Amino acid sequence: MITLPSESNIVFSFPKNCIPIKYETCKPYKDKIMPLQNACAVDFLCCCDNRLTFIEVMRFTEKLLDA
């Protein structure tokens, strides 16, 4: 298993045949994508079996408690 740094206090693990990266900390994302208005956030990219998955982490329980 490959474990990445946590996001929203959740630790993620991926199978060994997957290549995950914490996308929101990558320079191209911070420099090119984030400055765009109305851009959607992406926390992780994961390539597994020739498929690319975009993962955005949301903790709805925290949002409900803040409301």
Order of alpha helices (4+ residues) and beta strands (2+ residues): beta-beta-beta-beta-beta-alpha
